[in-house]
Amino acid sequence: MAKTRPEHHSTPVLESAMDYAEHEKTYNGFVIGVKWSIYSIAVLMVILYFVVNP
């Protein structure tokens, strides 16, 4: 069985290609969207209860 050696980089990578500000903005938008979706579904369920219930 052949033994392989891991590649060593001469210089460490200190920069990240990810834009953290944009990531936070997107995540916060997602959380707000989920929160309002849950509120909307709850209101819809209450309305449907009174409409469908004889």
C-alpha positions in Angstrom: 0.0 0.0 0.0 1.4 3.4 -1.0 1.8 6.0 1.7 0.9 9.5 0.7 2.0 12.6 2.4 -0.3 15.5 2.9 0.4 18.6 0.9 1.9 21.4 2.9 1.2 25.0 1.8 4.1 27.4 2.2 1.9 30.3 3.2 -1.2 30.0 5.3 -4.5 31.3 3.8 -5.5 34.2 6.0 -8.3 35.7 3.8 -11.7 34.3 3.4 -13.6 34.7 0.1 -16.9 34.9 2.1 -18.6 38.2 2.6 -19.7 38.0 6.2 -21.8 41.2 6.1 -23.8 39.8 3.2 -24.1 36.4 4.9 -25.5 38.0 8.0 -27.9 40.1 6.0 -29.2 37.1 4.1 -29.5 35.0 7.3 -31.4 37.7 9.1 -33.8 38.1 6.1 -34.3 34.3 6.1 -35.2 34.3 9.8 -37.6 37.2 9.4 -39.2 35.5 6.5 -39.7 32.3 8.4 -41.1 34.2 11.4 -43.7 36.0 9.4 -44.6 32.8 7.5 -45.4 31.2 10.9 -47.4 34.2 12.0 -49.4 34.1 8.7 -50.1 30.4 8.9 -51.3 30.8 12.5 -53.7 33.6 11.6 -54.9 31.6 8.6 -55.6 28.6 10.8 -57.6 30.7 13.2 -59.6 32.2 10.3 -60.2 28.8 8.8 -61.4 27.4 12.1 -64.1 30.0 12.3 -65.1 29.7 8.7 -65.2 25.9 8.5 -66.6 25.3 12.0 -70.4 25.3 11.8 
